[in-house]
Amino acid sequence: MLRRKKILFIHKMQFGYLTDVYKWCQYLRDDYDITVVSLNQSHEEICMPGINVVNVSARTYLLRGILFLWNSIVQILKHKGVVFVVYFKEAYVFRLLFPFRERMVLDIRTLSVSPQEEERRAYDERLKKCASKYQYVTVISNGVANKLNLLGANVGVIPLGASRSPVGGMNKSYLHLVYVGTLFNRRIEETIDGLAIFKQKNPNILIKYDIIGSGIYGEKELLQERINKFGIQDCVKLRGHIPHNKITPYLEQANVGVSYVPITDYYDYQPPTKTYEYILSGLLCLATATKSNEDIINEDNGCLVEDNAESFAKGLEVLMGRIETINRENIKDSLSGAEWSEIVNKKLKPIIENVYEGRSFV
């Protein structure tokens, strides 16, 4: 029997809570022997048959970090295949210790989205320096590669994806919005202001809005104040944090997914996970016009708006005019190439094979 090729993934999150790596493993495990080194963050344990997970835990943050690096080094020493390191601050250490080790890839899933310019610049500078030490680099989008000036034959793109949801028929009698994600640094209060404007202009149109997520600095309380100010408690509900595996009922009830991030240079090239997930769940997507969203949204699957309340209200009017003529399956089909199975088979596997053979990506 032929021995299967091996892949080692190293990432500083608990296994199952970085969707990209979890989905890569899911669609690679039939063809490769896979080990994952991850950091136990006290979340509910997620297992996957066929995947060897080294889940590092310790009582203190410092000790966890030391043991994580130690276990990663041990696995690299034992490993004879491709090593994927999903960027974290100390990822450069592996190249210092293994400068001549081939088949090592640094993967970059995100740029800094800190509202502080100095923090963004420092984070992105660390990214560049770390990437310069690796023979191979993969990124989530061409925009991220360009932003970091990562150009060359050994820079590959593994885009964001989503799973096609089996969610069924769509309610077409009224607008039912859902937002899923963090409340921190997203200016979600502007969507509430926009809904209030829409309600004022269209008092007879029924509209509902579920906001799912939590904040850091009192964002939920700010949103509730906004809701109370406009007297739209019957329309807008703050649901708080809901685990990912319990969100499906909200997607089934909704017909519009809100993908709202400020239009800034640091969000512009960062593909928003929820845009993909909404569309592949069959929801129309009301999204801010970042460059990443512009690549995804069209008349078949949603509407682009500016990052202000007035534009959001106009977007609601546009979607209200379309709601009777669309269906979930057509919306899902608009992003069929973005399903995880497609991304793994057409993007990730060729990259893995090129690294195995010592070839460039282009």
Helices and strands as residue ranges (DSSP letters): E 6-10, H 19-28, E 33-39, E 51-56, H 61-78, E 82-86, H 93-97, E 104-108, H 117-132, E 136-139, H 142-147, E 155-157, E 175-180, H 189-201, E 207-212, H 219-230, E 236-240, G 244-246, H 248-253, E 256-259, H 265-268, H 273-280, E 284-288, H 291-294, E 302-305, H 309-322, G 323-325, H 328-333, G 336-338, H 340-343, I 344-348, H 349-357
